[in-house]
Amino acid sequence: MKKIFTVTQILICTVLSANAQQPHYTVLEDREIAHNLLNSTVIILIMILTSTFILKLIRLFMNDRLRRSMLEKQTPENIIAKLLPQQKQEKNLAIKWFFLLSAISIGLTATYLTQPIGIHSVLIMSLSAALGFFAYFLFIRNAKD
């Protein structure tokens, strides 16, 4: 991660120094470059989030599969518990992210439907995130009962 950050900084510095030789030019004044930079950043972040989610989901299924095969071979449960991480914690984390991201997507939809974007949009997003955490809290409380 540090290497990627360093390489990105070096590339940005070389681009900025090459553009510094031209008089009275800033990158932020060029709307097309700023728009493309924002779009590419968002796309990269979405790809990172998606790939991380998929990898965690695959790891969860593979751990469960390994646990089941160990149980079929009658491995002692204390060894299984030591070898594999606690499945309940991973499920709770996945459920929390599901509730939070679902609430945020509902908030973004409500923000889109109530154009123009203003201070009420921030209120809608804050309320939707809070409702997502509250739904997660209710789910966990009902699961314990």
Phi and psi in degrees as a GROMACS rama.xvg file:
@    title "Ramachandran Plot"
@    xaxis  label "Phi"
@    yaxis  label "Psi"
@TYPE xy
-67.1401  -34.9309  LYS-2
-66.2246  -41.5417  LYS-3
-63.4588  -43.0842  ILE-4
-63.9786  -41.8364  PHE-5
-65.7848  -44.2269  THR-6
-62.9326  -40.3066  VAL-7
-63.685  -41.5978  THR-8
-64.314  -41.6091  GLN-9
-63.0023  -43.6668  ILE-10
-63.5942  -41.7547  LEU-11
-64.815  -41.0342  ILE-12
-64.9931  -39.2772  CYS-13
-69.0106  -38.073  THR-14
-66.5546  -43.1265  VAL-15
-67.0802  -37.5796  LEU-16
-70.688  -34.0634  SER-17
-67.9105  -36.5862  ALA-18
-78.1383  -19.8428  ASN-19
-69.52  -21.1828  ALA-20
-71.3865  -22.8242  GLN-21
-84.731  132.224  GLN-22
-74.0623  141.232  PRO-23
56.2307  46.1519  HIS-24
-129.536  126.932  TYR-25
-123.769  147.691  THR-26
-66.421  -35.8496  VAL-27
-70.9176  -19.4722  LEU-28
-73.0536  -27.189  GLU-29
-82.4058  105.173  ASP-30
-63.7149  -34.4072  ARG-31
-66.1134  -42.3157  GLU-32
-65.9737  -44.0954  ILE-33
-63.0028  -40.3223  ALA-34
-65.3055  -44.7185  HIS-35
-66.4639  -37.5131  ASN-36
-64.8829  -42.9738  LEU-37
-64.1557  -44.5857  LEU-38
-62.4621  -44.4772  ASN-39
-67.4942  -35.6518  SER-40
-64.6901  -43.6787  THR-41
-64.6351  -41.4195  VAL-42
-62.8878  -42.84  ILE-43
-64.5891  -42.3899  ILE-44
-63.296  -40.8342  LEU-45
-64.2556  -40.4278  ILE-46
-64.4058  -40.0137  MET-47
-65.3582  -45.8428  ILE-48
-62.6412  -42.7866  LEU-49
-65.1165  -46.2169  THR-50
-66.5943  -37.3258  SER-51
-63.9513  -42.6168  THR-52
-62.0867  -45.0659  PHE-53
-64.1852  -42.6183  ILE-54
-65.1194  -39.4577  LEU-55
-66.9589  -37.119  LYS-56
-65.6744  -42.172  LEU-57
-63.6037  -43.0066  ILE-58
-62.0769  -39.2968  ARG-59
-62.5035  -45.916  LEU-60
-67.1072  -39.3198  PHE-61
-68.8272  -38.0703  MET-62
-63.6248  -40.2808  ASN-63
-65.8229  -40.154  ASP-64
-64.551  -41.8033  ARG-65
-64.8339  -41.3761  LEU-66
-61.5461  -44.1537  ARG-67
-64.8548  -40.377  ARG-68
-68.4828  -33.5511  SER-69
-68.483  -36.8557  MET-70
-67.3698  -36.4184  LEU-71
-65.7061  -32.9101  GLU-72
-86.8257  7.76832  LYS-73
60.5069  44.2338  GLN-74
-76.2893  140.089  THR-75
-58.43  142.184  PRO-76
-68.2009  -28.171  GLU-77
-67.6205  -32.5263  ASN-78
-70.2524  -40.7901  ILE-79
-62.4953  -42.0524  ILE-80
-65.2678  -34.4413  ALA-81
-74.0411  -36.3625  LYS-82
-76.632  -38.7978  LEU-83
-106.942  145.401  LEU-84
-69.4277  163.593  PRO-85
-66.7502  121.401  GLN-86
-72.3663  -31.0733  GLN-87
-65.5967  -38.6448  LYS-88
-64.1093  -41.2379  GLN-89
-66.9838  -39.3484  GLU-90
-65.2006  -42.3378  LYS-91
-63.0465  -39.2673  ASN-92
-65.8153  -42.0811  LEU-93
-65.5812  -39.6059  ALA-94
-67.1031  -38.8113  ILE-95
-61.3497  -45.4732  LYS-96
-65.6827  -35.7104  TRP-97
-61.9242  -48.8491  PHE-98
-62.8715  -42.8377  PHE-99
-66.7239  -47.1433  LEU-100
-69.2134  -34.1468  LEU-101
-64.7818  -43.3008  SER-102
-65.6944  -39.072  ALA-103
-66.5944  -38.3334  ILE-104
-66.7326  -37.3725  SER-105
-65.2528  -39.829  ILE-106
-64.1498  -40.3608  GLY-107
-65.2294  -37.6704  LEU-108
-64.9468  -43.8146  THR-109
-64.3935  -37.0375  ALA-110
-64.956  -40.3922  THR-111
-65.1672  -37.8539  TYR-112
-75.5174  -17.8014  LEU-113
-110.886  56.8608  THR-114
-67.5977  155.421  GLN-115
-77.6909  160.087  PRO-116
-75.4492  130.612  ILE-117
-152.242  -153.605  GLY-118
-67.409  -27.8786  ILE-119
-67.3888  -25.7225  HIS-120
-66.8743  -39.1563  SER-121
-64.8079  -40.0283  VAL-122
-63.535  -43.1196  LEU-123
-62.3081  -44.1041  ILE-124
-67.3375  -40.2065  MET-125
-64.5309  -43.5588  SER-126
-64.3921  -40.5464  LEU-127
-68.0399  -38.8055  SER-128
-65.2086  -41.2658  ALA-129
-63.3938  -40.7551  ALA-130
-65.9348  -33.6511  LEU-131
-63.8178  -44.6121  GLY-132
-66.1603  -36.2979  PHE-133
-66.4947  -40.3965  PHE-134
-63.2199  -38.4057  ALA-135
-64.3338  -43.0424  TYR-136
-59.6024  -44.9655  PHE-137
-64.4449  -38.7077  LEU-138
-63.7733  -45.7075  PHE-139
-65.965  -40.3871  ILE-140
-64.7269  -40.5634  ARG-141
-71.6959  -28.9966  ASN-142
-71.3331  -30.5436  ALA-143
-72.9642  -28.3937  LYS-144
